[in-house]
């Protein structure tokens, strides 16, 4: 399937990468059109000239990092069980089914403050009166952020594995609800069970990081 970029200059099949700067590369069946006379071109040109050039570009490397690199290995749970010790994180692709979700301690309270544009996210445990304190950034605040630390059991045709951790972004995709909203539902057993049941017995393509 071709991916297409509509711009005032080109329409092309592309590969978008980032290493010390973003790079758009072409593939063998790329088709290039100079200033194509289509509606999408005008829309994109107007957006760019009015305000688009000021828009910040999110970091591809921070968002996707090594988990989406071309060297990612496809594996089975049986092979993961035989994983050899490594000081570096190794990323794997795995097709598996979620057989159980552990809803005990499925979240933690995190620091909501930003330091140099990056959220601290340190786990928070200390509170004096109504004020929370972060030991990492030494900040104080009235309300913490809620972050997933969801433990799930997986199964494929070879084996099963217990206690795989899905952190905030991945868990939010699985559950289809934010951590805070799910916490508010935690006293409503019926609603909570309905959400959890949605992800049972579904075959998923997962990306796992493994380190011992």
HELIX and SHEET records of a PDB file:
HELIX    1   1 UNK A   39  UNK A   50  1                                  12    
HELIX    2   2 UNK A   52  UNK A   54  5                                   3    
HELIX    3   3 UNK A   60  UNK A   64  1                                   5    
HELIX    4   4 UNK A   65  UNK A   68  5                                   4    
HELIX    5   5 UNK A   77  UNK A   81  1                                   5    
HELIX    6   6 UNK A  168  UNK A  175  1                                   8    
HELIX    7   7 UNK A  179  UNK A  185  1                                   7    
HELIX    8   8 UNK A  189  UNK A  197  1                                   9    
SHEET    1   A 2 UNK A  14  UNK A  18  0                                        
SHEET    2   A 2 UNK A  22  UNK A  26 -1                                        
SHEET    1   B 4 UNK A  73  UNK A  74  0                                        
SHEET    2   B 4 UNK A  90  UNK A 102  1                                        
SHEET    3   B 4 UNK A 145  UNK A 155 -1                                        
SHEET    4   B 4 UNK A 107  UNK A 110 -1                                        
SHEET    1   C 3 UNK A  73  UNK A  74  0                                        
SHEET    2   C 3 UNK A  90  UNK A 102  1                                        
SHEET    3   C 3 UNK A 203  UNK A 210 -1                                        
SHEET    1   D 4 UNK A  73  UNK A  74  0                                        
SHEET    2   D 4 UNK A  90  UNK A 102  1                                        
SHEET    3   D 4 UNK A 145  UNK A 155 -1                                        
SHEET    4   D 4 UNK A 160  UNK A 167 -1                                        
SHEET    1   E 2 UNK A 114  UNK A 115  0                                        
SHEET    2   E 2 UNK A 118  UNK A 119 -1                                        
SHEET    1   F 3 UNK A 126  UNK A 128  0                                        
SHEET    2   F 3 UNK A 131  UNK A 133 -1                                        
SHEET    3   F 3 UNK A 140  UNK A 141 -1                                        
END                                                                             
